[in-house]
Amino acid sequence: MKPYALSLGLLLTIFASPAWAQKTDPPKTDGDAKAETKTIAPAPAITDKSTPQELARAALAAMGGDNFKKLKSSFVTGSASLYAPNQAQSIPANFAIASAGDKVRVDINAGQIGTFKQIYDGQRSFSSIPGVEIPPPSKFGLPLLGKIDQPGYTLSAIPDKKKLRGFRIADADGNTTDFYLDPATARVTEYVIPYQGYTFGSTISKFREVDGVLVPTNFTQRFEMGGGGGAYFAEYKVKEVKLNQPIGDDVFVIQ
């Protein structure tokens, strides 16, 4: 059972970290009325001649531009269907993730394969699964789009994937994320992360605009361990999203 928990925890931590987040007692809300308000302007047009810098800026604009860059916290809950390698039968789970800045907490209830939590408090990691640590969430995935103008980050070209336009963001430590954009909207529809010898991949099929930020709400993820053992696969549906609402420091305390 432990490989399921390992893959789910790392996938949620790395891919949800812009921070689609969770708190034990979530902030109050007046419903999803704000979620339906469209305020994000169309992203700049991209072509097969666009440079990595142009692709990255278009992707950032599609995610909400300055609103995305200034995102302070987030709250997300939802459901997931989990698949072991080469298995057609899924296992249902519920997830909740809270993040604020570089801090993140993941709580997962996967029924028959158990429940667990992971916390990164900005400096240290904790996991209820021995030997499984949360990588710093700011080093991978969508959060990198908000850092393309900061020192230490470089952009480079990678081959397009069919019709999707590709580019790579790397930090000073050599951590990389490969992004693939829909050429019609400049939205990130797929990204791939190599980490500690593993490969994580995510494909986003549906978004929702919340408070001027584009939030992935339907997406799939793959966790490839290498060695011909196949890949873990999961389908996620986000049910609740809250952005920029207070999340207490106690949520991220490691005890």
N, C-alpha and C positions, 0 to 999 in steps of 0.2 A: 504493500500500500504506500510505502514511503516515496517511491518515485513519482506517484501522482501528486502528492503534496509538494514535493520539490519543484516539479515543473510548473504547477499552478502558482505557487508562491513567487517564483522568480519571474514568470510571465507577467503576472499582475503588477509586481513591483516595477519592472522595467518599462512596461508598455503603458501603464496607467499613470505614470509619474508626472505628467504636466501639472497637474495633480487632480485626477478625478477621484475624490477622496471620501473617507468615512470617519464618523465619530460615534461613540457609544450612544450618546443622546444627541441626535442631529439637530441643527438649528431649525427653528420654526420657519414655515414657508407659507406663502399665500397661494400656492398652487403653481401651475406651469404657464400662467398667462405671459410672463416675461419671456419664456422660452420660445414663444411663437413670434416675437417681435424681430423683424429683420432689419438689422442696422449695419451689417458688414457690407462694405462696397465691393463690387466685383474686383477680383485680383487682376493685375496686369497680364496681358496676353503673353503666352509662351509658345515657342515653336521648337522644331528640332535643331534650330541654330542658337537657342538661348544658352547663355553661359551658366555655369554653376551658381554664380552670384545672382544672376537674374532669376533663375529657378528658385533659389532659396528665398529671395525677397518676395516673389509671387506666392510661394507657399505660406510665408509668414502673413502676408496680407490676407490670404484666404482664411487663415485661422483666426483672424481678428486684429492683426497688426499690433498697435500699441496696447489694446486691451488684453491681448494674449501675453505680451511681454510683461505687463504689469500685474498679471494674475498672482494673487497672494496666497490663496488657499482654495481648496475644492472639496466637495463631498459627493461621493457616488456610491450607489448601491445597485445591485442587479442580480441576474441569474446567469448561470452558465451550464453548458453541456460539455462534459469532459470525455475524451476518447483516449484510450491507451493505444500504443502502436499496433497497427494491423487489426484493430477491433472495431466492429460496426455498432456495438451497443454502447451507449453513452451513460455516464453517471451524472445526475443533476447536482448542482451546487448553488449556493448563494454567496455573494462576495460584497464586501464593503471596504472602501479605501479612503483614508483621510490623509491629506498632505498639506503642508504649509512650508513654503520655501524648499529647503533641502530635507525637511523632515517628512516621514511617511509612516503610516501604519496600515497594515493589511490584516483583515479578519476574514476568515473563510470557513464556511460550514459546508462540507461535502458529504454529509449524511453518513453513509456506510463506510467511507474512508476517513471519517473523523473531522475534527475542527482544529484549527491552529491559528497562530498570529505571528506576525513579523513586524518589527519596529526598527526604523533608522532614525535616531534622534539628532542627526546632523553631524555626529562624530562617531558614534558607535552603533553596532547592529545587535539585535536580539532576535532569536527565532525559537519557537516552541519545538522545532525539529532540530535536534543536535547536528551541527556541522553545516547548516544552511544559513548563509548570511545574506543580508540585503545589500546589493551594490549601491553606491551613492546614486540616488534617483536622478540627479541633475546631469549626469554624464551620458545619458543615452536617450534615444527616442525623440518625441515631439518637443520637449523643452529646449532642445538645442536650437530650434528655429528662432527662439528669442535671444540667442547669444551670438548670432552670426557677425555682429559688429564689435564684439568684445575681443580684446587681445587673447591670443592663444588658440583661437579657433580658425581652422582652415577649411576651405571648400575646394572640392575637386570633381572632375567629371568621371562618370562611370557609364558603361553602356546602357542605353535605354532597354526597357523590358517590354517587348512588343510595342504597343502604342504609348506606353507610359514613359515619361521623361525622368531620367535618373540623375542624381548628384549625391555626393558624400560630404558629411561634416565630421571632422576629426578635432579632438582637443589636444592639448600639449602633452598629455600622457599616452596618446596613441589610441584612445577609445574612439570608435567610429560607429556611425549609423548611416546606412544607405537609404535614401528616400526615393520614392517613385510617385510622380504626380500625374493626375488626370490632365491631359493637355487642354481640355475644354474649360476646366474650372480652376486649375492649379492647386486643387486639393490633394493632400497626401492620401493616396489610396493603399499604399503598401510601404513598409519599411522593414529593414533587416539589420540585426545586430549580432555581431560575433562577440562572445564573452566567455573567457576561460575555457576555450576549446569547444564550446557549444555554439549553436546558431539559433537565434530567436527570430521569428518572422511574424508580422502582423498584416492583415488585410482588412481595410475599413470599407464597409458597404453603405453605411448610413451615418449621417451627422445630424445634430440639432444645434441651433444657435441659442445660446444662453447668455444674456447680458453682454452681447457683443463679442462673444467668444464661440468658436466652432468646437463642439464637443462630439467625439465619436460615440455613437450609441449602439451600433451593431457592428461587430467585428469578430474576426477569427484570428487565432494565434497558433503557431507551430513551434515546438521545442524539439530540435534535432540534436541528439546526443552523439551522433557519429558511430562508426563501427558497424554500420549495417543493421542497427537495431530498430530502425524505423523512427517515427516521430510521434510525440504526443500532440494532440490536436484539441482545440477548445473553441466553442462558439459562445459569444457573450452578448447579452442584451442588458443595456443600462436602463434602469427604471426611474431613478431619481438623481437629479443633479443640482448641487448648490455650489455657487462660486462666491469667493470673497466674503464669506461669513466667518465670524470668529470661531477659531478652534483652539481650545485651551491647551497650554503646554503640557498639562497632565496626561493628555492623550498619548504623548510620545515619550513618557517616562519609562525607562527600562528599570524594572525592579528585580 
